[in-house]
Amino acid sequence: MLESITFGNGGVSLPEGTYYGEFVAVDKTENKFQADKGALRWDWKVTQGEFAGKIMSRTTGDKPGPDNACGRILIGLLGKTPAANETINIKACVGRKYICQVAKAKDSTTTRVESVTLLPQ
């Protein structure tokens, strides 16, 4: 069970670029491409600049691994690669600051968070 849920901002698509963000939440969502598979939506709030207060998001599958988007986002959130079968307390990441790289999704005009890097605390 997820520890929190955040109502989004209507899917505002930010321009490609690098943003400072605060991790807000991860929540289960529907998988638009594979209805029989789960998905997660990861949200960060932009903390500086013209887009401060806007939400940046990334939707991934719901099974993190070293070679998929869900795993790469999780590794960025933690600032390290978790051990195999390690249970992660996502709630502990809420409020932490990150550098978020936003880029266009493949074959799309919308943008999404492609990578996150944990800032030193």
N, C-alpha and C positions, 0 to 999 in steps of 0.2 A: 504494500500500500504506500502511496506517495504521501509525503509529509505536508504538502501545501498545494494550493491551486491558485492561479492568477488569471483573472479575466484579461484577455489581450486588448490591444488598441485598434483592432480592426484590420490588422495585417499591413500596416504601413511598410512599404518597401523603401529601405534606405539606399542612398547612392553607394556604389562600390567604394570601399575605403577601409581605413583602420579607425576604430572607435574605442574609447574607454567605456567599459560597462560594468555594471553590478549584476551578479547573478541573482535572478528573481525566483525562478521555479522551473521544475520539470513536471510535465503532466502527461498522462495517457491521452492519446487522440486517435482519430481514425486513420488508417492507412489507405490513402487514395489509390495506391497502385496495386496493393494486394489485400483485398478485403478480409482474407482469412488470417492475416498477420497483424500483430500489434504495432503501434507506433508511439513515439514520445515526442513532445514539443518542448524544446529547451528555450528559455527566455532570459534575456539580459536587458537591463534598462541603461540607455545611453546616459552617461553622467557628465559629459562636458560638451561644449560647442553648440552649434546651430541646432542639432537634433536632440539636445538634452531632454530627458523625460520620455523619449520614444522607446518603444520596445523592439529589440532585434531578436529574431527567432531562428531556430533550425529544427526541422522535423526529421527524425531518424527512425530506424527500426527500433524495436524494444529489447533487443538482445545484444549487449555490448561485447565486442571482441576486438582483438588487436588489429584486424584488417577491415573494419567497417566504420562508417561515420559515427555511429553511436559510441563505439569504443574510443575513437579519436577525440570526440567531444568530452567524454568522461576523463580521459587521460589529461586533456587540457584543464579541465575543472580541478582535478586533484593536483596537477603539477608533477605527476609521476605515473608510472604504469603500475596498476594494481596487480597483486598476485592472482594467479588463476583461482577461481572459485571464491575470491574475497568478496564479502558483502560490504557495500559502500553506504555510508550514511550521507545521502545527498543533502539533507537538511543542514548539515555542517558547512556546506558550500554556499548557502544562501547568504547574501550580503557581502561576499568576497568580491574584490575588484579584479578585472581582467582586461587584457587587450584583445579585442575581437576583430577578426578580419572578415569583412563582408564582401561577397562577390556574387556575380550573376550565377544562377543555377544553370546547369547544362540545358541547352535547348529551351531556354526560357528568358523572359524579359524581367522576371522578378529576381530579387537578391535574397541571400540568406547568409547566415553565419557559417563560414567555412572552417575557421579554426579559432581557438581561444588559448590564451597564455595567462596563467596565474601571475598576478603582480606580487612582488614581495610584500609581506604583511608588515 
